[in-house]
């Protein structure tokens, strides 16, 4: 089957993307690794000894960055429906964290501890129908927030991908009810044409 003009344009952009080339040269599993690097550097999100949960981790670029930053003494628990090739400092769990069995695995991996940081770069499979895609993206962000509220330690941080559109403002309002500060970030590695942004909830309220 012949590729559509859209898919050809995406492929051309992808293979010529400087972050794609850099990721290949530096051994990162995806260009998304640089998004987390830039976000973490700006807000000082990662440091040695931390316990981090990476939701929607495949192929593992964010987990790579996090594992390196929290060493020595820290660790990452990575969860995804898709397989993630094992890496040092990362406990990989394949499955849906909404499933009770998978959630139990995650909690076992946490060892009774609460996370210092929960990160989520989850995005839905794109249908091409804006309203549908926005609703799916919002649902994933809400699932990540629900997980974070249950598994973050007080004053812990939460970083999540969000897409501007329907449901965005209510989601931000919900985050503000639970975190001392909520800021919006657009890392340099995020493509300018994308309406993705990252919301950072700083310091989970304990009250």
Residue, then its C-alpha position, 0 to 999 in steps of 0.5 A: x500500500x502506498x504511503x499517504x502524503x501525510x505519512x511521507x511528510x512525517x517520515x521526512x521530518x522524522x529522519x531529518x529531526x536533529x533530536x532523532x539524530x542526536x538520540x541515535x548518536x547518544x544511545x537514547x531510545x527516543x527523541x523524547x529523552x531530551x524533553x525530560x532532560x530539558x524539563x528536569x534541568x529547568x525545574x530541578x526535578x531529578x536528583x540522586x536517591x529518588x524513587x520515580x514512576x514512569x507511566x507509559x514508558x515505552x520505548x524507554x527514553x524517559x526512564x533512561x534519563x531518569x535512571x541516570x539522574x537518580x543514581x546512585x541510590x535511586x530507582x525507576x519503576x517503568x510501566x507500559x502496555x508495550x514491552x520495554x527492554x530492560x535497563x539498569x536502575x529500572x524495574x519494568x512492568x508490562x501491562x495496564x496500571x488500571x488493572x488490579x494485578x498490574x497495579x499490585x506489581x507496581x506497588x510491590x516494585x515500590x516496596x511500600x514507599x511513595x514516589x518522589x516523582x511521577x512522570x507521564x509522557x502517555x499519548x493516545x493512538x491518533x485517529x485524526x479526529x481532533x475531538x476524539x483525540x483530545x478526549x483520549x489524551x485528556x483521559x490518559x492525563x486524568x489516569x496519570x493524575x489519579x495514580x500520582x495522587x495515590x502514590x506520591x509522597x507529600x510534597x512530591x512532584x507530578x509531570x504529565x503531557x497534556x494537549x491544549x483543547x477541550x478539557x485542558x482548563x478543567x484538568x489544570x484546575x484539578x491539578x491546582x487543587x492538589x499541588x502547591x503550584x502548577x506550571x506549564x512547560x514547552x521544552x525545546x525538544x517538543x515540536x513547535x507545531x504540536x499542541x502538546x505541553x507539559x504540566x508540572x504539579x509541584x509539591x503535592x499538598x498533604x492537607 
